[in-house]
Structures are given as C-alpha cells and as structure tokens.
Amino acid sequence: MSAVDLMLLGTVVLWALNVTVTRYVVTHGFRPLAYATIRYFGATAIFWALTWQRERSFRVARDDVRLVVLGGVLLFLNQLCFVTSIHETSASSVALILGALPIFTGLIASVFGIERLSGRFWLAAALAFAGVGLVAAGTGGFSSNVGGDALAVGTTVLWAGYAVIVSPLMRRYSPFLISSLILGIGWLPLALVSIPQLAGQRYAGFDWKVWLGLAFAIVGPLFLTNLLWYTAIDRVGPSRANLFTNLQPFISVVFSLLLLSETLSRWEIVGAVAIAGAIALERFRRRAAVVVAE
C-alpha cells in the first residue's frame, strides 16, 4: 500500500472512529450541544491559526461570500442533527445511514443542474432508501427511534448539500482558508443555540476517556483529516480518494460493535447490505460515465 493510500485510509478511519467517540462522550457526561460547541471552537481556533500562518489573509472574492456563508449555515445545521442523533440512537445506526451520502449528494447535484442522473442511479437510490428504512426499523422499531433516525437522515442530507456547495470553492481557494471561514461561520449560531446546555454543563466526574474523546474529536476528524485528505487528493485526484470514503460507514459499525458493545439486528444487517449495494451501483455508474466522457 502506497503512502497516499495510507493517508486516505487513515482519514477514513479517523472519520469512522469519530461516530463511536461522539456517542461515548455524549452518553457519559457531555450534553450534545455543549460538546459540539466546545469541539468546534477548538477546531476553529486551530484552523484560523494555521491559515493565518500559511496565507496571511482570510479574503475571498465578493461573489463567493454567499457560498461561504451558506456552507457555514449547512455545517451548523449538520452538527445540530449529528450530535442530537448520535445521542438519541446507536452509533452503528447513524453510521449506516451516513452510508447513503453518495446517493443524497447525487440527488442534490441533480437538483442544482450539476449532474444528470441515469436509471442506474435511481436503482441505487431506491436500494439506499430501502436500506435506510431497514436500519431505522432494526434499531428497535420506528416508534422508539424515529427522532434519532430522522436526524441521522437529516445529517446525511445536510452534509451532502455542504459537499455540493463547497466543491467550487475548493477549486478556487485552499482547503485551509475555506475550512477556517466555514467553521467560524458555523460555530457562531451553534454557540448561540447551545447557551442553555453550556450554562448547565457540569464537568466534575468526567473520566479520562471523555476528555481523551474530546481531544481526539477536535484534532483527529476535524483538523488532521483535512491535512491528510487534501494532500492525498492533490496527488491522486478525487475519484480514487472517494473510493476509500465508501468504507467509512462500515468501519464505523465495526468500531461501535467493538468499543461500545452495540449489536446489529437482522434488519440492520439487511439494510447495511442494501446500502452497500447502492454505493457499489453508484460507483459503477460514475465510473461508466467517466469512461464514456473519455
């Protein structure tokens, strides 16, 4: 395995582990929004310091300000959904639902006229939606986890929208600059809505694993992954890099089973297979489109 492949795999493993770590932290003392606000403040501070050292400017073109602000709003809403969903339902369920990300990204890109969808994509979408439904049903029934599962779907849709929005920005600016601005914009409303939980948060009695989890969540999946991911993409391109992201939900499930002692029901397993099939169909469709274009 090449050094670039190791960077990509390391990135995906850090992203995958974040789901399990977040579940542990928000069920062992941290209130979800208080955790998210502290985490994003730490990541924002690191990115702003790094970006200023590298570029000495946070300036973007006036025409791009709207996209940056929209990206920040989507990131804010994404985090609201993510930390709340991971508190309300299992880490494995959230991870599997996040596996449908390529499908939602394709749908949003189609809505904005960026991509035309084929019949094979719609088959993949149907498989993914069926898989998400089975995962939701398998977590104990729709009635007991409907809120957490719905928020996990919202997390996925919002992240897909965020990916579509920032894509043109990443072609014009460094990932450090865009990450700094979007993190800062997204953190402000997150901090405001988190005031009640921050005010009521108590830190006494936290074990060392909670603090280690918070440190990991700041440095690993928010900061270090940006360095690894965009360095790798610069060397091998996004197509090869995206192949690794398909592994993320399933690695996340392995972490949740091993570290949190979660279990999967038969319907969750069937749902996972359906989502994996949808990802495979979507990748095959994209590869075929590239071949035709060439």
C-alpha positions in Angstrom: 0.0 0.0 0.0 1.4 3.4 -1.0 1.9 6.4 1.3 -1.1 8.1 -0.3 -3.3 5.1 0.2 -2.3 5.1 3.9 -3.2 8.8 4.2 -6.6 8.1 2.6 -7.2 5.0 4.8 -6.1 7.0 7.9 -8.5 9.7 7.1 -11.4 7.4 6.7 -10.5 5.5 9.9 -10.4 8.8 11.9 -13.8 9.9 10.4 -15.3 6.5 11.2 -14.0 6.4 14.8 -15.5 9.9 15.4 -19.0 8.4 15.3 -18.2 6.0 18.1 -16.2 8.6 20.1 -19.1 11.1 19.9 -21.6 8.5 21.0 -19.4 7.7 24.1 -18.8 11.3 25.0 -22.4 12.5 24.8 -23.7 9.5 26.8 -21.0 9.8 29.5 -21.5 13.4 30.8 -21.3 15.8 27.9 -24.5 17.4 26.8 -24.7 17.1 23.0 -24.7 20.8 22.0 -22.2 21.8 24.7 -19.9 19.1 23.3 -20.3 20.3 19.7 -19.7 23.9 20.6 -16.5 23.2 22.6 -15.3 20.9 19.9 -15.9 23.3 17.0 -14.4 26.2 18.9 -11.2 24.2 19.4 -11.1 23.2 15.7 -11.8 26.7 14.5 -9.0 28.2 16.6 -6.5 25.7 15.2 -7.6 26.3 11.6 -7.5 30.1 12.0 -4.0 30.0 13.4 -2.8 27.6 10.7 -4.4 29.5 7.9 -3.0 32.9 9.1 0.4 31.4 9.3 0.2 29.9 5.8 -1.7 32.6 3.9 -1.8 35.8 6.0 -5.3 36.5 4.7 -8.9 35.3 5.1 -10.1 37.2 2.0 -12.4 35.6 -0.7 -14.0 37.2 -3.7 -17.2 39.1 -3.1 -19.1 36.7 -5.4 -18.0 33.7 -3.2 -19.1 35.2 0.1 -22.6 33.9 -0.4 -21.4 30.3 -0.9 -19.1 30.5 2.2 -22.0 31.8 4.4 -24.3 29.1 3.0 -21.7 26.5 3.7 -21.4 27.7 7.3 -25.2 27.5 7.8 -25.3 24.0 6.4 -22.4 22.9 8.7 -24.2 24.4 11.7 -27.4 22.6 10.9 -25.5 19.4 10.2 -23.9 19.5 13.6 -27.2 20.1 15.3 -28.6 17.0 13.7 -25.5 14.9 14.1 -24.8 15.3 17.9 -28.5 15.0 18.7 -29.0 11.9 16.5 -25.9 10.2 18.0 -27.3 10.9 21.5 -30.8 9.5 20.6 -29.9 6.4 18.7 -27.0 4.0 18.3 -23.7 4.9 16.7 -24.0 1.9 14.3 -27.4 3.1 13.0 -26.1 6.6 12.4 -23.0 5.3 10.6 -25.1 3.0 8.3 -27.5 5.9 7.5 -24.5 8.1 6.7 -23.5 5.4 4.2 -26.2 6.8 1.9 -24.3 10.0 1.5 -23.3 9.4 -2.2 -26.9 9.0 -3.1 -28.1 12.2 -1.4 -25.1 14.0 -2.9 -26.1 12.9 -6.4 -29.7 13.9 -5.8 -28.8 17.4 -4.6 -26.3 17.8 -7.5 -29.1 16.9 -9.9 -31.5 19.5 -8.3 -28.9 22.2 -8.9 -28.3 21.0 -12.5 -24.8 19.9 -11.8 -25.3 16.3 -12.8 -27.8 14.3 -14.8 -29.0 11.1 -13.2 -29.3 7.8 -15.0 -31.7 4.9 -14.5 -28.9 3.0 -12.7 -28.6 5.9 -10.2 -32.3 5.7 -9.4 -32.0 2.0 -8.8 -29.1 2.8 -6.4 -31.2 5.4 -4.7 -34.1 3.0 -4.2 -31.7 0.5 -2.7 -30.2 3.1 -0.4 -33.6 4.4 0.8 -34.8 0.8 1.5 -31.6 0.2 3.4 -32.0 3.3 5.5 -35.6 2.2 6.3 -34.5 -1.2 7.3 -31.7 0.2 9.5 -34.2 2.5 11.2 -36.7 -0.3 11.7 -33.9 -2.6 13.0 -32.8 -0.2 15.8 -35.8 -1.2 17.9 -38.7 -0.1 15.7 -39.6 3.2 14.1 -41.6 4.3 17.1 -38.8 4.1 19.6 -36.0 5.7 17.5 -37.8 7.7 14.9 -36.4 11.0 16.2 -32.8 9.9 16.2 -33.0 8.1 12.9 -34.7 11.1 11.2 -32.0 13.3 12.5 -29.4 10.9 11.1 -31.0 11.2 7.7 -31.0 15.0 8.1 -27.3 14.8 9.0 -26.6 13.0 5.8 -28.7 15.3 3.6 -27.1 18.4 5.1 -23.6 17.0 4.6 -24.4 16.2 1.0 -25.6 19.7 0.5 -22.5 21.1 2.1 -20.3 18.9 -0.1 -22.0 20.3 -3.2 -21.7 23.9 -2.0 -18.0 23.8 -1.1 -16.9 21.9 -4.2 -16.5 25.0 -6.4 -14.8 26.9 -3.5 -12.2 24.2 -3.1 -11.2 24.7 -6.7 -10.5 28.4 -6.1 -9.1 28.5 -2.6 -7.0 26.4 -0.3 -9.0 23.9 1.9 -7.4 25.7 5.0 -8.9 29.0 4.1 -12.4 27.6 3.3 -12.4 25.4 6.3 -11.4 28.3 8.6 -14.2 30.6 7.3 -16.9 28.0 7.2 -16.0 26.6 10.7 -16.1 30.1 12.1 -19.4 31.0 10.5 -21.0 27.7 11.5 -19.7 27.9 15.1 -21.4 31.3 15.9 -25.0 30.1 15.6 -24.0 26.8 17.2 -22.7 28.6 20.2 -25.8 30.7 20.5 -28.3 27.8 20.5 -26.0 25.9 22.8 -26.1 28.5 25.6 -28.6 26.7 27.8 -26.7 23.4 27.6 -23.3 25.2 28.1 -24.7 27.0 31.2 -25.9 23.8 32.7 -22.9 21.6 31.7 -21.1 20.1 34.7 -17.6 18.8 34.2 -16.9 17.2 37.6 -16.8 13.4 37.5 -15.7 13.1 33.8 -13.4 10.1 33.4 -10.2 10.4 31.4 -11.8 8.7 28.4 -14.3 11.6 28.0 -11.5 14.2 27.8 -9.5 12.0 25.5 -12.5 11.6 23.3 -13.0 15.4 23.1 -9.3 16.0 22.3 -9.5 13.3 19.6 -12.7 14.8 18.1 -11.0 18.2 17.8 -7.6 17.2 16.5 -8.4 14.0 14.6 -11.6 14.1 12.4 -11.7 17.9 12.2 -8.1 19.0 11.8 -5.8 16.2 10.9 -8.1 14.6 8.4 -8.2 17.9 6.4 -4.4 17.8 6.1 -4.3 14.1 5.1 -7.4 14.2 2.8 -6.5 17.3 0.7 -2.8 16.3 0.4 -3.9 12.9 -0.9 -6.4 14.4 -3.3 -3.8 16.7 -4.7 -1.6 13.6 -5.5 -4.1 11.1 -6.8 -7.3 13.0 -7.6 -10.8 12.8 -6.0 -12.0 9.7 -7.8 -9.5 7.4 -6.2 -9.9 9.2 -2.9 -13.7 8.8 -2.9 -13.3 5.0 -3.2 -12.0 5.0 0.4 -14.9 7.0 1.7 -17.2 4.2 0.8 -15.6 2.1 3.6 -16.3 4.7 6.3 -19.8 3.6 7.4 -18.8 0.0 7.7 -15.6 0.8 9.6 -17.7 2.9 11.9 -20.0 0.0 12.6 -17.0 -2.2 13.5 -15.8 0.4 15.9 -19.3 0.7 17.6 -19.6 -3.1 17.9 -16.1 -3.4 19.4 -15.8 -0.3 21.5 -19.4 0.3 22.6 -20.6 -3.3 22.6 -23.5 -2.4 20.3 -25.3 -5.1 18.4 -26.9 -5.2 15.0 -30.4 -6.7 14.4 -31.0 -8.9 11.3 -32.9 -6.0 9.7 -29.9 -3.6 10.3 -27.7 -6.2 8.6 -30.0 -6.4 5.6 -30.2 -2.6 5.5 -26.4 -2.4 5.6 -26.2 -4.8 2.6 -28.7 -2.7 0.7 -26.8 0.5 1.4 -23.5 -1.3 0.3 -25.2 -2.4 -2.9 -26.4 1.2 -3.5 -22.9 2.5 -3.1 -21.5 -0.1 -5.5 -24.1 0.7 -8.1 -23.4 4.5 -7.7 -19.7 3.9 -8.1 -20.2 1.8 -11.1 -22.5 4.4 -12.7 -19.9 7.1 -12.0 -17.0 5.0 -13.4 -19.1 4.2 -16.6 -19.8 7.9 -17.0 -16.1 8.8 -16.8 -15.3 6.1 -19.4 -17.9 7.5 -21.8 -16.6 11.0 -21.3 -13.1 9.9 -22.1 
